[in-house]
Amino acid sequence: MTQDVTITHEGDTQGGEYTAHIPGIAETGELTWRAQGAGVRVATHTGVPPSMQGRGIAGKLVDALIADAREHGFK
């Protein structure tokens, strides 16, 4: 099942969160991260509620982190 998924990101230099939103579903998926040394970010948690499972949401959250790493030069 393919649905529109919007990924947003909020954070600062020390940590942040990527959030997945699907229209019509109140719950959100999330990936949290923290800084670990200069230019390194470590994913600390990925969670997807039952209402969003089976749609590849966790993978999309990881893809967003990786895309930002490529664009902004962190590992």
N, C-alpha and C positions, 0 to 999 in steps of 0.2 A: 504494500500500500504506500503510494507516494503522496505526501502532503507537503504544503509549503511550510518550511521551517525557517524561522528567523533567529539568528544567533546574535546576541549583543554581548559587549564586554565592558566591564567597569573595573577599575583598579588604579593602583599607583605603582611606584617603583618597587614596593615591597610585597605586593600581593594583589590578587584580584579574582574575578569570577566571570566565566563565560556562561550565558544563560540561553537556553533554547526555548522558543515559544512556538506553539502551533495554534493557529486560529481555532477558536471553539473549545479549547482545552485550557482550563484555568491553571492547572499545575504547570511547572516548568522543570526542565532538566538543567543540571548545572555541572560545571567543571571548575574547581577552585585550584589556584596555583599560588606559590610563594617564590620569592627571589632566593637564590642560593648562590651567593658570590656574584661577581661582576659578569653581567651578560648571560646569566643562567636562570631559567625559570623551571620549577619542578611542579608538575601536576600533583596535587595532594588528594583530590577526591573527584570522582565522577559519579553522578547519581541521576537516574531517570525514573520517574514515578511509573507505576503500573499502567496508567492511562496513556503513556507515551512509548511503552516498550514494544519491541519488535519492528521499529521503524528506522533503525540505524542512527538514533539520536546521539548516543554516546560517541560513535565514530565521527559524527558531524562536529561535535564539540571539540574532539581531539584535532580534527582537520583545521578548525578555526585557530587553535593554539599554534599549530604548525605553520599555517599561512602567515600569522602574525610574526612568528619567529623569522621566517624568510624575509618578510617585508621590513621588519624593524631590527634585524641583525642580532637576535639573541638565540641562545641554544636551549 
